[in-house]
Amino acid sequence: MTDQVVKTDDARPAGGAAGQGEFLGRTRELKELRADIERAGLDTLAGRKAPRARVLLIAGRPGSGRSALAAELVRQVADRYPDGVLRARLTDPDGTPVPVERAARDLLGALEEPAPAGACEDDLTDALRAALADRRAVLLLDDAADAGQVDALLPDTPDCLVVAVSAGPLTGISDVRPCTLGGLDAKSGVELLARHTGSVRITVDPRAAEGLAEECQGQPAALVLAGGWLAARPNAAVSDLAKQLRAEDTEGTPLTRVFRLAHAALPASAARMLRLLALAPAGLVDPQTASALAGCSVDSARRTLDDFVALGFLHAVDCPLPQYEVPACLHPELRVLAAHHERPAELQLARARMLERTVRLLQACRAITETDSPQARQKLLEMPLALRFPTPRAAAEWLRLTRPALLAAARLAVADGELDTLARRLMSQLVRAMAAHIGTRAAAPDLYEIHSLVLDVAERRNLPRERAAALLNLGDLDARTGRTGDALARYRDALDAGREVNDPYATGRAMESVGAAHLELGDFDRAADWFGRALVERLARGERADAARLYGRIAAAHTVAGRYGEGLRNWRAAVAEHRRSGDVGAQARALSELSRVQEYAGRSEESLRTCREAVEWARRAEDPPLQAALHLRAADTLERLGDPASAGLHRSAAEQILGDSNLQNDPDACEIRTASAED
């Protein structure tokens, strides 16, 4: 979460700090916020039911415990909202506002609702409102940068509640009264210190504890760091820390002063690692990331990270992996210290080490799925033990849990502008790992963002081949989600980029894709023309299998347009190419389509002969579903020709194949029966 918090326990509390105990203080604020849920809004007073969700705003400076208060409020009212709590962070740790479309996509993912790859902001927010229309849920929108972010995500139902956290008022959202946070009351501030230092030193000198809490102005984040400093020094008195703080430069916030004092007290190596955590993507860090940044062993990095949790510098993330989060209120301080203590070249080297480590982890994540390949097994064995995954399941779980950090690393690498080679390698391995563990279709939304980043780098570096590949991938994702016009534009741009470097694969693939887009748009003449251009390229390079497929696509375009003669000619050419290449299964399928077009053209007897030939090739290809489908088609044709006896024999043959135990639950068999009924 965004801030250091008041609520703490041994794991990680809802608000995000380390420590022990229940939520402290803020009794008045919680009471007012809960009362505000029931308050009649302006629309209600005017006789109209509020059309949108009630918005509660918690405003305060970073480190004030605003996120902790929001989390505690949500915990207290969650039982009134049976459809759960949805959380979104609206500002990245570096202070960049999160795009609304990314936040909406993440919220739809939490609801397990579809979010088409590449969909625009309006489509995604409309889908989110539609998904929440019949639900009673709470949206916790943390660290909102402006009112526009919150307004775009508001549900159009008063049955939902929105709890927004911000630095100040969200002007532009009507009927919102901010709950503005100051410091904790003195009693709660002292108790928070006691949870970290132990009660003895607080009891011995309660006035000093009150003075220290006052010196921290009751800011929870500052008090947590102060408590961590004291906990690490059992022999230090509370008054010692208070005196040091008073002796510090009075400029800056209490959090800044306590943080710099705590940082200065660290050993040199630990202080350096802490400063380098400013480079952690999305503020998320694990032992591997810290090890790469600091140039130390993974075990040493984990021990240091655990020490940072105890000192209040980090939150331990509640997940199966050892993962930590840098509080957003400390990011500005870390960046300032990193810029002051580290040379720019050292920071860039640390960033490069981190990205290189991420690339190698992604390689290992993918390689564990390729153990059938001797080369992949050997490559896996050559990797250091610290980079290997024990099982494919462990690799998939790592990929799932680190996904936010991995995507953030890709964004940061591209934004850096000086590490484009590493950025390209990182995105290539990320695409491959997602395809191996998640599947291209399920990972499409993330892949769309990654391919867009690849395109950014390719255009910045003037890399036509990479640009063509990114455009083709984006076009495929556009086409799959029904944006055929957008896909067509991308395919044409990819064709230009492929021609620029004389890349035969890119140009051939782009031509075929342009044809497919025209076919989807119903322009059958242009579709056949572009498939024909791609066919010429394939034939010139002797690529028989691809040529056969293109003959089939040309035939399909002509058939849909009602030009059966052209369709038949191209299907015969496809059959001939498959025969030359020795692909028995493809030959059977092409004969099946040839038979279908002959039937459309009114050549029933020719269709029957072709169908019987296709049955034989399907048998040789050991394709029972296709065999059964062809027998059923032959039976239908024979019935139209007035030969019910022969039709019955073919139906019996189909039923015998479909009745095979291996096909009882085969979805293809169900499709065959359905297709037969429709024919």
Summary of the structure (lengths in Angstrom):
residues: 679
radius of gyration: 32.2
end to end distance: 58.6
largest distance: 106.7
contacts: 2345
relative contact order: 0.05
helix: 67%
strand: 5%
